[in-house]
Amino acid sequence: MEKENATSLTEFVFIGLTQQPEWKIPLFLLFLVSYLMTVVGNLSLISVIWLDPHLHVPMYLFLGNLAFVDTWISSTVTPKLLVTLLVKDKMTPLSECLTQFFSFASSASVECFLLTAMAYDRYVAICKPLHYPVIMTNRLCVQIIVLTFVAGFLHAIIHQHFLVKLNFCVSQIDHFYCDILPLLQNSCTYPSINFMLVYFLAGSVQAVSFVAVLVSYTLVIFAVLKKKSVKDIKKAFSTCGAHLLSVSLHFGTLLIMYVRPASAQRDKEDMVDSLVYTVIIPVLNPIIYSLRNKQVINSLRKQLKGNV
């Protein structure tokens, strides 16, 4: 599709998942169920942590905020996706598109930093168990959480600042939400600064966070292997297993989405990866953390019995 430099568009239409009409209703039902499961699962996890004073410790404070961020990510993308699937050629104003991108970029960045903080928490708990109550206090935990949100918003603001300066000449976005790469492809001019920010700034955020998590868990593994008790080894790995699975899903998907080299099939592959990140992972996280955590399960049972 040719770009007309004379006109700057202010509305877009998403065509990523709407080109096969026979799939619209099945996809709508699938994503609706997934979204409801995401909201119910994550809000339930948050309420369990909130209502049980025994869970007011750093590990679960981080987990509660992760559940909030997962709900935030899914709520940024899925409701708009559901409307797009139901309404034919639904136009999206540029302002709404930019708002959606800012919300997604902020939440995705916060999740990166939050997972890194959770890895550090597990490192201190396992490698320095005697000093853990002194090092990882609730006050420090809250400060770290606030810092992750501030850093996430600042990262998104930088991208947003340069994105609003662009003029767009193609109305169709071959995606299902306003992600930055599809938007840049619709720019009237080649947005070299924006691409540089995506690959270097966003790439650095992901890479540094991933390396920090990797270093933390490498040290954890060495510390665990030094333990003589099989029971202690199983306990250590059980507390880290859920987080490792969540980290693998999160960083694996993001690295594929934004660091993978360009190819003919990239647009379609990016949509699949984006669906995994925005729809599937937010559903899985509360399941992963709840089913593998006896304290959360026991607390949930007590709260359910208390309400009967």
C-alpha positions as CSV (number, residue, x, y, z in Angstrom):
1,M,0.0,0.0,0.0
2,E,1.4,3.4,-1.0
3,K,1.8,6.1,1.5
4,E,0.4,9.5,0.6
5,N,2.6,12.2,2.1
6,A,0.0,14.9,1.6
7,T,-2.4,13.6,4.1
8,S,-1.9,12.9,7.8
9,L,-4.5,10.4,9.1
10,T,-6.2,10.7,12.4
11,E,-8.1,7.3,12.4
12,F,-7.1,3.7,12.0
13,V,-8.7,0.4,11.5
14,F,-7.3,-2.9,12.8
15,I,-7.3,-5.8,10.3
16,G,-5.0,-8.2,12.0
17,L,-7.6,-10.7,13.1
18,T,-10.6,-9.6,11.0
19,Q,-9.7,-10.8,7.6
20,Q,-11.5,-14.1,7.9
21,P,-15.1,-13.4,8.9
22,E,-15.9,-17.0,9.7
23,W,-13.5,-16.8,12.6
24,K,-14.8,-13.7,14.2
25,I,-17.4,-15.2,16.5
26,P,-15.2,-18.1,17.7
27,L,-12.3,-15.8,18.4
28,F,-14.6,-13.3,20.2
29,L,-15.9,-16.1,22.5
30,L,-12.4,-17.4,23.1
31,F,-11.0,-14.0,24.0
32,L,-14.0,-13.1,26.1
33,V,-13.6,-16.2,28.2
34,S,-9.9,-15.7,28.5
35,Y,-10.4,-12.1,29.6
36,L,-13.0,-13.0,32.2
37,M,-10.6,-15.7,33.5
38,T,-7.8,-13.2,33.6
39,V,-9.8,-10.6,35.6
40,V,-11.3,-13.2,38.0
41,G,-8.1,-15.1,38.5
42,N,-5.8,-12.1,39.1
43,L,-8.3,-10.1,41.2
44,S,-9.0,-13.2,43.3
45,L,-5.2,-13.6,43.9
46,I,-5.0,-9.9,44.9
47,S,-7.9,-10.2,47.3
48,V,-6.5,-13.4,48.9
49,I,-3.2,-11.5,49.6
50,W,-4.9,-8.4,50.7
51,L,-7.2,-10.1,53.2
52,D,-4.6,-12.4,54.8
53,P,-2.2,-10.6,57.1
54,H,0.2,-13.6,57.0
55,L,0.7,-12.9,53.3
56,H,1.7,-9.3,53.9
57,V,5.4,-10.1,53.2
58,P,7.6,-9.0,50.3
59,M,7.2,-12.2,48.2
60,Y,3.4,-11.8,48.2
61,L,3.4,-8.0,47.9
62,F,5.4,-8.5,44.6
63,L,3.0,-11.2,43.5
64,G,-0.1,-9.1,44.2
65,N,1.4,-6.3,42.1
66,L,2.2,-8.7,39.3
67,A,-1.4,-9.8,39.3
68,F,-2.5,-6.2,39.0
69,V,-0.1,-5.5,36.1
70,D,-1.4,-8.7,34.3
71,T,-4.9,-7.4,34.6
72,W,-3.8,-4.0,33.4
73,I,-2.1,-5.4,30.3
74,S,-5.1,-7.6,29.4
75,S,-7.6,-4.8,30.0
76,T,-5.5,-2.5,27.8
77,V,-5.8,-4.8,24.8
78,T,-8.6,-7.4,25.1
79,P,-11.7,-5.1,25.4
80,K,-10.7,-3.2,22.3
81,L,-10.0,-6.5,20.5
82,L,-13.5,-7.8,21.3
83,V,-15.1,-4.6,19.9
84,T,-13.0,-4.9,16.7
85,L,-14.1,-8.5,16.2
86,L,-17.8,-7.5,16.6
87,V,-18.0,-4.2,14.7
88,K,-17.0,-4.2,11.1
89,D,-14.4,-1.6,10.0
90,K,-14.4,0.0,13.5
91,M,-12.3,3.2,13.2
92,T,-10.0,4.1,16.1
93,P,-9.0,7.7,16.6
94,L,-5.3,8.5,16.8
95,S,-5.6,9.8,20.3
96,E,-7.2,6.5,21.5
97,C,-4.5,4.6,19.7
98,L,-1.7,6.5,21.3
99,T,-3.4,6.1,24.7
100,Q,-3.6,2.4,24.3
101,F,0.0,2.2,23.3
102,F,1.1,4.3,26.3
103,S,-0.9,2.0,28.6
104,F,0.6,-1.1,27.1
105,A,4.1,0.2,27.0
106,S,3.9,1.3,30.7
107,S,2.4,-2.0,31.9
108,A,4.8,-4.2,29.9
109,S,7.8,-2.2,31.2
110,V,6.5,-2.3,34.8
111,E,6.2,-6.1,34.5
112,C,9.8,-6.4,33.3
113,F,11.1,-4.5,36.3
114,L,8.7,-6.3,38.7
115,L,9.9,-9.7,37.6
116,T,13.5,-8.6,38.1
117,A,12.6,-7.4,41.6
118,M,10.9,-10.8,42.4
119,A,14.1,-12.6,41.2
120,Y,16.2,-10.5,43.6
121,D,13.7,-11.2,46.4
122,R,14.2,-15.0,45.8
123,Y,17.9,-14.6,45.6
124,V,18.1,-12.9,49.1
125,A,15.6,-15.4,50.6
126,I,17.6,-18.5,49.5
127,C,21.2,-17.3,49.4
128,K,21.0,-15.1,52.5
129,P,18.1,-16.6,54.6
130,L,19.4,-15.3,57.9
131,H,19.7,-11.7,56.7
132,Y,16.4,-11.8,54.6
133,P,14.2,-10.2,57.2
134,V,16.7,-7.4,57.7
135,I,17.4,-6.8,54.0
136,M,14.0,-7.3,52.4
137,T,11.8,-5.4,54.7
138,N,8.2,-4.4,53.7
139,R,9.3,-0.8,53.5
140,L,12.1,-1.6,51.0
141,C,9.6,-3.8,49.1
142,V,7.2,-0.9,48.7
143,Q,10.0,1.4,47.6
144,I,11.0,-1.1,44.9
145,I,7.5,-1.5,43.7
146,V,7.0,2.3,43.5
147,L,10.3,2.5,41.6
148,T,9.2,-0.2,39.1
149,F,6.1,1.8,38.3
150,V,8.0,5.1,38.0
151,A,10.6,3.5,35.7
152,G,7.9,1.8,33.6
153,F,6.0,5.1,33.1
154,L,9.2,7.0,32.2
155,H,10.2,4.4,29.6
156,A,6.7,4.7,28.0
157,I,6.9,8.5,28.1
158,I,10.1,8.5,26.1
159,H,8.6,6.4,23.3
160,Q,5.3,8.4,23.4
161,H,7.2,11.7,23.1
162,F,8.7,10.7,19.8
163,L,5.6,8.8,18.5
164,V,3.3,11.8,18.8
165,K,5.6,13.8,16.4
166,L,4.9,11.4,13.5
167,N,2.4,11.8,10.7
168,F,0.6,8.7,9.5
169,C,-0.4,7.9,6.0
170,V,-1.9,4.4,6.1
171,S,-5.2,3.8,7.9
172,Q,-5.0,0.0,8.1
173,I,-3.0,-1.5,11.0
174,D,-2.1,-5.1,10.4
175,H,-2.4,-5.9,14.1
176,F,-5.1,-6.2,16.8
177,Y,-3.9,-3.3,19.0
178,C,-1.7,-0.2,18.8
179,D,1.7,-1.6,19.2
180,I,4.6,0.5,18.3
181,L,6.1,-1.4,15.4
182,P,2.9,-1.6,13.3
183,L,2.3,2.1,14.0
184,L,5.8,3.0,12.8
185,Q,5.2,1.0,9.6
186,N,2.3,3.4,8.9
187,S,4.4,6.6,9.3
188,C,4.7,9.0,6.3
189,T,8.4,9.2,6.7
190,Y,11.0,6.7,8.0
191,P,11.0,7.0,11.8
192,S,14.7,6.3,12.4
193,I,14.7,7.7,15.9
194,N,11.7,5.7,16.9
195,F,13.1,2.4,15.6
196,M,16.4,3.2,17.4
197,L,14.5,3.6,20.6
198,V,12.6,0.4,20.1
199,Y,15.7,-1.7,19.4
200,F,18.2,-0.1,21.7
201,L,16.2,1.4,24.6
202,A,13.3,-1.1,24.8
203,G,15.8,-3.9,23.9
204,S,18.1,-2.8,26.7
205,V,15.3,-2.8,29.2
206,Q,14.4,-6.3,28.3
207,A,18.0,-7.5,28.1
208,V,19.2,-6.0,31.3
209,S,16.1,-7.3,33.2
210,F,16.6,-10.7,31.7
211,V,20.3,-10.8,32.6
212,A,19.6,-9.6,36.2
213,V,17.0,-12.5,36.5
214,L,19.4,-14.9,35.0
215,V,22.3,-13.9,37.4
216,S,19.9,-14.1,40.4
217,Y,18.8,-17.6,39.6
218,T,22.2,-18.8,38.7
219,L,23.4,-17.8,42.2
220,V,20.2,-19.4,43.6
221,I,20.9,-22.7,41.9
222,F,24.5,-22.8,43.2
223,A,23.3,-22.0,46.7
224,V,20.6,-24.7,46.5
225,L,23.0,-27.4,45.2
226,K,25.2,-26.8,48.2
227,K,22.3,-27.8,50.5
228,K,22.7,-31.3,52.0
229,S,19.0,-31.9,52.7
230,V,16.9,-33.2,49.9
231,K,13.9,-31.6,51.6
232,D,15.6,-28.2,51.6
233,I,16.5,-28.5,47.9
234,K,12.9,-29.4,47.0
235,K,11.5,-26.5,49.0
236,A,13.9,-24.0,47.4
237,F,13.1,-25.1,43.9
238,S,9.3,-25.2,44.6
239,T,9.4,-21.5,45.7
240,C,11.3,-20.5,42.6
241,G,9.6,-22.8,40.0
242,A,6.5,-20.7,39.5
243,H,8.5,-17.5,39.0
244,L,11.0,-19.2,36.7
245,L,8.1,-20.4,34.5
246,S,6.5,-16.9,34.5
247,V,9.8,-15.3,33.7
248,S,10.5,-17.7,30.8
249,L,7.1,-17.0,29.3
250,H,7.4,-13.2,29.7
251,F,10.9,-12.5,28.5
252,G,10.9,-15.3,25.9
253,T,7.8,-13.7,24.2
254,L,9.1,-10.1,24.5
255,L,12.5,-10.9,23.1
256,I,10.9,-12.7,20.1
257,M,8.5,-9.8,19.5
258,Y,11.0,-6.9,19.6
259,V,14.5,-8.3,19.0
260,R,13.8,-10.9,16.3
261,P,15.3,-9.8,12.9
262,A,12.8,-8.7,10.1
263,S,11.4,-11.3,7.8
264,A,8.6,-11.9,5.4
265,Q,6.6,-13.7,8.0
266,R,7.4,-11.4,10.9
267,D,4.1,-9.5,11.0
268,K,2.0,-12.6,11.3
269,E,4.4,-14.2,13.8
270,D,4.4,-10.9,15.9
271,M,0.6,-11.1,16.1
272,V,0.8,-14.7,17.5
273,D,3.5,-13.7,20.0
274,S,1.4,-10.6,21.0
275,L,-1.6,-12.8,21.6
276,V,0.4,-15.1,23.8
277,Y,1.7,-12.0,25.8
278,T,-1.5,-10.0,26.1
279,V,-4.1,-12.8,26.3
280,I,-2.5,-16.2,27.3
281,I,0.2,-15.2,29.9
282,P,-2.2,-13.0,32.0
283,V,-4.5,-16.1,32.3
284,L,-1.7,-18.5,33.2
285,N,0.1,-16.4,35.8
286,P,-2.5,-16.6,38.6
287,I,-2.9,-20.4,37.9
288,I,0.9,-20.9,37.9
289,Y,1.4,-19.0,41.2
290,S,-1.7,-20.3,43.0
291,L,-1.5,-24.0,42.2
292,R,2.2,-24.2,43.2
293,N,1.8,-22.2,46.3
294,K,0.4,-24.0,49.4
295,Q,0.1,-20.7,51.4
296,V,-2.1,-19.1,48.8
297,I,-4.2,-22.2,48.5
298,N,-4.6,-22.6,52.3
299,S,-5.4,-18.9,52.6
300,L,-8.0,-19.1,49.9
301,R,-9.7,-22.2,51.5
302,K,-9.8,-20.4,54.9
303,Q,-11.4,-17.3,53.3
304,L,-13.9,-19.4,51.4
305,K,-14.9,-21.3,54.6
306,G,-15.2,-18.1,56.5
307,N,-17.7,-16.7,53.9
308,V,-19.8,-19.8,54.0
